[in-house]
Amino acid sequence: MRLPVRLSAPFLVLLLFCSAVAGASAQAAGTLSGRVVDPDGRPVAGARLLLVSGHTVAASARSAEDGRFLLAPPAEGTYILRAAAEGFRAAPVTVTVTASPSDLGTLPLQVSAIAEAVVVSAAQVEVPLATAASAVTVITGEELETRQYESVAEALRTVPGLTVATSGSRGSLTSVFPRGGESDYTLVIVDGVQANSFGGGFDFAHLPVSNIERIEIVRGPQSALYGANAIGSVVRIVTRRGGPARVNGSIEAGSFGTARLTAGASGAAGGVAWGVSGERLTSDGLNGSRTAAGDPVTNDHYARGSAGAAASWSSSRGASVRGDLRYAQDERGAPGPFGTDPGGTFSGINSQAFGTADRLLAGAGASLPIGSALKLHGTVTHARTDSTFTDVFNGHPSAFDTWSRRTAARLQGDRALTRALELSAGAELLRERGGSTFIVADGPQVPVERSLRGLFGEGRWNHAERLFVTAGIRLEQIVRERLAPDQAGLAARPELPQDSVLSANPRLAAAWHVRSGGGKFTRVRASTGTGIRAPDAFELAFTDNPSLRPERSRSVDAGLDHAFADGRVLLESTLFFNDFDDLIVAVGSFRESSRYRTDNISNARSHGLELAGTARGRAGRVDLQLRTAYTRLATRILAADRATAAPSPFMVGDRLLRRPAHQLSADLVAAIGPLQAFVRGGGRSAVRDVDPSWGTFGGMFDAPGYVSWDAGASVAFLSRARLIGRITNILDRRYEETLGYPAPGRGAFLGLRIASHD
């Protein structure tokens, strides 16, 4: 990979700066040690220890098998120590760090519905979940394993505010709609690398859960942090590295010809932390079932494979370097929408069409403390996607290729001005290219090229560890390079000269701990911000508009979180309001609004309520956890700019497609000794959808709501092995998340999971 000069420049500056000032680092403060135990006094391995200064996580560590931990603070001073493990947490402890090592003794954990975690998606630095002012949900690796999820998309169904829609069985196109936004409004980050394709699109069907440490979901626009594509939400995946040495693997098989194999390992030695993972999944899908007309279903197979590696090194003075690499490949047949056919447009099973995709994500970064108050960070990332869709037209094979490339470099500095006030500022340069077989210039294929240059700043202030305020802004220049004309393609395109857009996206968030102590707390939070999404390759390639602008969103939300029953019950509620402006649509009859074929003239609005509840407790010898989530969503299509009507075929006031008014999920986990069991369910109300075969050209229809339940259990034996099993869609409901694409019926799966800890 050869970086353009303008992208590699920040790293040259970083290296020169580091060389000049490396010797100026202050002597490290004394270490903090201690031991984490559970309510019965037994040592807790893998507990997360966070040393917090103001908003920022100054140091973190995991406890060893004997519960012992060691933290290396960056400087002397007063900090807040937070400790937590799955289902447990300790009361925050104020500690004073001096030049000498200090042993804090025993930190007892108590049962808690509140899972403390490091969150890196809600601010420019790592912050504890307890002080994050945005609407954030964290799903841990332990939760993924206990509930036997196969993919990230399954886990996202439990997050309020997100609508997950899969077009069929395993591997089918899976879209996520955040708070009524479009399916390309979610920025996906895997180990610090943006994974979206050119223009923001992302298919969640192919994200495995193997060796994941946590998934962070931040709802609401985050373009002040990440720029374009973070217009509606951010899903950040952090894979496991470091901690006690661990080797794990699983094998399972079951209904629909499904088989899955996973393997992973992680550990640390000295200052080096590492992690590796791999997965292979195959499925026959609904092959062998029959359509309403009695025809057998074929070509519904799916296969995916992935492998990843991550490594980092940290010094005792806080300097670090890291590298990440991930490769994935998938293949899926495309039999077509063989389910509900409201318009009578389905022409039969397509036994020839299939798609393949290859994805590569790579990243490298370094951090360097300068004295005790300043820290520099630099990263370089690269993402590559290549996909091919093959079919037969007029008796001849035909292949349609699409591809996307993105390379980015980022330099950031963090400085603590006072104990209460911290600042971050930096710059990011990004260059992306996208193309397809259909994007040509009078014959030869041409790329659509774009560069983004962002300057950002953020301030974080807290008062008495009760009031936390974060304010930031990102100024971004989006430059689309000249695109050659095409008069012979599917739609005549004139030459599009270079175009530049300057965008400022601010964000303000605050959280106030009204009451805190003894496991109980009441927190009020609010945030507001804006987001942008630059046009994708197809929107640019088939327009005659030389200045097609980014789509934009404005959002306000307010929430109340309340923990009671000694922290065993947590209730979270959030009200949100979104405006979506400058949406790109075909102009059609709106000639009075625009003279172009496509333009930024469409608008929409959404508002709603998100509720979530978590409870932990014990009934006799059985440990119980209950989680629920509910979303009430109202969406509305507005009139086009300078008009009184909405773009065809919609009318003003129509609901946005595939956004349900009501959505609910619930799951219960029970554990006693070596046995774990879960029951989970979820569903949605009816939605507006389009003809499965012809889209909006075939008309719009109401797709009925559904509810589906799963259950599973696992039992440990031989100390390091666990037999796992689950039944999906227990009641064998016939339903479709996307109109025309049947979801699988009842399925049963059995497997073996092995994990070792040194």
Rosetta blueprint (number, residue, H / E / L):
1 M L
2 R L
3 L L
4 P L
5 V H
6 R H
7 L H
8 S H
9 A H
10 P H
11 F H
12 L H
13 V H
14 L H
15 L H
16 L H
17 F H
18 C H
19 S H
20 A H
21 V H
22 A H
23 G H
24 A H
25 S L
26 A L
27 Q L
28 A L
29 A L
30 G L
31 T L
32 L E
33 S E
34 G E
35 R E
36 V E
37 V E
38 D L
39 P L
40 D L
41 G L
42 R L
43 P E
44 V L
45 A L
46 G L
47 A L
48 R E
49 L E
50 L E
51 L E
52 V E
53 S E
54 G L
55 H L
56 T E
57 V E
58 A E
59 A E
60 S E
61 A E
62 R E
63 S L
64 A L
65 E L
66 D L
67 G L
68 R E
69 F E
70 L E
71 L E
72 A L
73 P L
74 P L
75 A L
76 E L
77 G E
78 T E
79 Y E
80 I E
81 L E
82 R E
83 A E
84 A E
85 A E
86 E L
87 G L
88 F E
89 R E
90 A L
91 A L
92 P L
93 V E
94 T E
95 V E
96 T E
97 V E
98 T L
99 A L
100 S L
101 P L
102 S E
103 D E
104 L E
105 G E
106 T E
107 L E
108 P E
109 L L
110 Q E
111 V E
112 S L
113 A L
114 I L
115 A L
116 E L
117 A L
118 V E
119 V E
120 V L
121 S L
122 A L
123 A L
124 Q L
125 V L
126 E L
127 V E
128 P E
129 L H
130 A H
131 T H
132 A L
133 A L
134 S L
135 A E
136 V E
137 T E
138 V E
139 I E
140 T E
141 G H
142 E H
143 E H
144 L H
145 E H
146 T H
147 R L
148 Q L
149 Y L
150 E L
151 S E
152 V H
153 A H
154 E H
155 A H
156 L H
157 R L
158 T L
159 V L
160 P L
161 G L
162 L E
163 T E
164 V E
165 A E
166 T E
167 S L
168 G L
169 S L
170 R L
171 G L
172 S L
173 L L
174 T E
175 S E
176 V E
177 F E
178 P E
179 R L
180 G L
181 G L
182 E L
183 S L
184 D L
185 Y L
186 T E
187 L E
188 V E
189 I E
190 V E
191 D L
192 G L
193 V E
194 Q E
195 A L
196 N L
197 S L
198 F L
199 G L
200 G L
201 G L
202 F L
203 D L
204 F H
205 A H
206 H H
207 L L
208 P E
209 V L
210 S L
211 N L
212 I E
213 E E
214 R E
215 I E
216 E E
217 I E
218 V E
219 R E
220 G L
221 P L
222 Q L
223 S H
224 A H
225 L H
226 Y H
227 G L
228 A L
229 N L
230 A L
231 I L
232 G L
233 S E
234 V E
235 V E
236 R E
237 I E
238 V E
239 T E
240 R L
241 R L
242 G L
243 G L
244 P L
245 A L
246 R E
247 V E
248 N E
249 G E
250 S E
251 I E
252 E E
253 A E
254 G E
255 S L
256 F L
257 G L
258 T E
259 A E
260 R E
261 L E
262 T E
263 A E
264 G E
265 A E
266 S E
267 G E
268 A E
269 A E
270 G L
271 G L
272 V E
273 A E
274 W E
275 G E
276 V E
277 S E
278 G E
279 E E
280 R E
281 L E
282 T E
283 S E
284 D L
285 G L
286 L L
287 N L
288 G L
289 S L
290 R E
291 T L
292 A L
293 A L
294 G L
295 D L
296 P E
297 V L
298 T L
299 N L
300 D L
301 H L
302 Y E
303 A E
304 R E
305 G E
306 S E
307 A E
308 G E
309 A E
310 A E
311 A E
312 S E
313 W E
314 S E
315 S L
316 S L
317 R L
318 G L
319 A L
320 S E
321 V E
322 R E
323 G E
324 D E
325 L E
326 R E
327 Y E
328 A E
329 Q E
330 D E
331 E E
332 R E
333 G E
334 A L
335 P L
336 G L
337 P L
338 F L
339 G L
340 T L
341 D L
342 P L
343 G L
344 G L
345 T L
346 F L
347 S L
348 G L
349 I L
350 N L
351 S L
352 Q L
353 A L
354 F E
355 G E
356 T E
357 A E
358 D E
359 R E
360 L E
361 L E
362 A E
363 G E
364 A E
365 G E
366 A E
367 S E
368 L E
369 P E
370 I E
371 G L
372 S L
373 A L
374 L E
375 K E
376 L E
377 H E
378 G E
379 T E
380 V E
381 T E
382 H E
383 A E
384 R E
385 T E
386 D E
387 S E
388 T E
389 F E
390 T E
391 D E
392 V E
393 F E
394 N L
395 G L
396 H E
397 P E
398 S E
399 A E
400 F E
401 D E
402 T E
403 W E
404 S E
405 R E
406 R E
407 T E
408 A E
409 A E
410 R E
411 L E
412 Q E
413 G E
414 D E
415 R E
416 A E
417 L L
418 T L
419 R L
420 A L
421 L E
422 E E
423 L E
424 S E
425 A E
426 G E
427 A E
428 E E
429 L E
430 L E
431 R E
432 E E
433 R E
434 G E
435 G E
436 S E
437 T L
438 F L
439 I L
440 V E
441 A L
442 D L
443 G L
444 P L
445 Q E
446 V L
447 P L
448 V E
449 E E
450 R E
451 S E
452 L E
453 R E
454 G E
455 L E
456 F E
457 G E
458 E E
459 G E
460 R E
461 W E
462 N E
463 H E
464 A L
465 E L
466 R L
467 L E
468 F E
469 V E
470 T E
471 A E
472 G E
473 I E
474 R E
475 L E
476 E E
477 Q E
478 I E
479 V E
480 R E
481 E L
482 R L
483 L E
484 A L
485 P L
486 D E
487 Q L
488 A L
489 G L
490 L L
491 A L
492 A L
493 R E
494 P L
495 E L
496 L E
497 P L
498 Q L
499 D E
500 S E
501 V E
502 L E
503 S E
504 A E
505 N E
506 P E
507 R E
508 L E
509 A E
510 A E
511 A E
512 W E
513 H E
514 V E
515 R E
516 S E
517 G E
518 G L
519 G L
520 K E
521 F E
522 T E
523 R E
524 V E
525 R E
526 A E
527 S E
528 T E
529 G E
530 T E
531 G E
532 I E
533 R E
534 A L
535 P L
536 D L
537 A H
538 F H
539 E H
540 L H
541 A H
542 F L
543 T L
544 D L
545 N L
546 P L
547 S L
548 L L
549 R L
550 P L
551 E E
552 R E
553 S E
554 R E
555 S E
556 V E
557 D E
558 A E
559 G E
560 L E
561 D E
562 H E
563 A E
564 F E
565 A L
566 D L
567 G L
568 R L
569 V E
570 L E
571 L E
572 E E
573 S E
574 T E
575 L E
576 F E
577 F E
578 N E
579 D E
580 F E
581 D E
582 D E
583 L E
584 I E
585 V E
586 A E
587 V L
588 G L
589 S L
590 F L
591 R L
592 E L
593 S L
594 S L
595 R L
596 Y L
597 R L
598 T E
599 D E
600 N E
601 I E
602 S E
603 N E
604 A E
605 R E
606 S E
607 H E
608 G E
609 L E
610 E E
611 L E
612 A E
613 G E
614 T E
615 A E
616 R E
617 G E
618 R E
619 A E
620 G L
621 R L
622 V E
623 D E
624 L E
625 Q E
626 L E
627 R E
628 T E
629 A E
630 Y E
631 T E
632 R E
633 L E
634 A E
635 T E
636 R E
637 I E
638 L L
639 A L
640 A L
641 D L
642 R L
643 A L
644 T L
645 A L
646 A L
647 P L
648 S L
649 P L
650 F L
651 M L
652 V L
653 G L
654 D L
655 R L
656 L L
657 L L
658 R L
659 R L
660 P L
661 A L
662 H E
663 Q E
664 L E
665 S E
666 A E
667 D E
668 L E
669 V E
670 A E
671 A E
672 I E
673 G L
674 P L
675 L E
676 Q E
677 A E
678 F E
679 V E
680 R E
681 G E
682 G E
683 G E
684 R E
685 S L
686 A L
687 V E
688 R E
689 D E
690 V E
691 D E
692 P L
693 S L
694 W L
695 G E
696 T E
697 F E
698 G E
699 G E
700 M E
701 F E
702 D E
703 A E
704 P L
705 G L
706 Y E
707 V E
708 S E
709 W E
710 D E
711 A E
712 G E
713 A E
714 S E
715 V E
716 A E
717 F E
718 L L
719 S L
720 R L
721 A E
722 R E
723 L E
724 I E
725 G E
726 R E
727 I E
728 T E
729 N L
730 I L
731 L L
732 D L
733 R L
734 R L
735 Y L
736 E L
737 E L
738 T E
739 L L
740 G L
741 Y E
742 P L
743 A L
744 P L
745 G L
746 R L
747 G E
748 A E
749 F E
750 L E
751 G E
752 L E
753 R E
754 I E
755 A E
756 S E
757 H E
758 D L
